[in-house]
Amino acid sequence: MLLVVVGCGEASLPGPAPAVPAAPTSVNASPAAAPPLASTAPPPGPEAIFDALRSDLTACYEQGRKAIPAMTNGKVTFHASIDEGGKVACVIPADDTGLSQSVEDCMGDRLARERYRAAEPWSYELTIAVRDGAMTRAAPPPTGPAIDTIDTHGVDAPMSMVQGLLRSLDDCVQDMPESDKLRVIYVGGRVGRDGRVECALATSAEALPAPVRACAAGVLMKAKFSPPKSGSGLISIPVKVMGRKRR
């Protein structure tokens, strides 16, 4: 069963490490083994990502607070997808409150510039919270937002389009592993000036099977929206999955 209700709605990077001169190679030496194409180590979790980027993310917040001193509380959850080369392919903010657009944009831009080891494509969710002027990482609620909504910023999503997207996403989540607990999958995308989706992703607090992630992101990539009112637009769909898979 899939439950969704529609609602209304830089800090500088460190420079590269100095190059190390290559050691002389004997003419009789065996050729060096080719480096592995991808790392077999698991990707970093939200806590490790936050710890690595904490100073830059904090700088984003502190810069924004100079313009808005009263901005002492707020939160935002960033959803990000990483391609096989370790490059961040898409970053979508959602479930945000209390933080200015400039702060969210600065944080999102920093997350998008990070690079990771080459590996199988993966995704993550990172919730950043500000409490009494102090920034920290927060765990997203396991049941998703209190009120299920399809969040759109700058774009319109007619009911007929929403229903079509939900039917297609329902097909995607049938490949979820068996489970008796409620699971939440966020499907989000960035809409370009022509109404086409520039990038899309699917994330979850738990690791998503690759076929589910690719299928859900692919559904949104095929959608065509009205051109955003200005700049680019965002869409975020929390999909609640209950029960066991049916296939």
Beta strands, then each sheet from edge to edge (+ up, - down):
strand 1: 2-3
strand 2: 74-82
strand 3: 88-97
strand 4: 122-131
strand 5: 134-138
strand 6: 151-153
strand 7: 183-191
strand 8: 197-204
strand 9: 233-241
sheet 1: 1+ 9- 6+
sheet 2: 1+ 9- 7+ 8-
sheet 3: 3+ 2- 4+ 5-
end
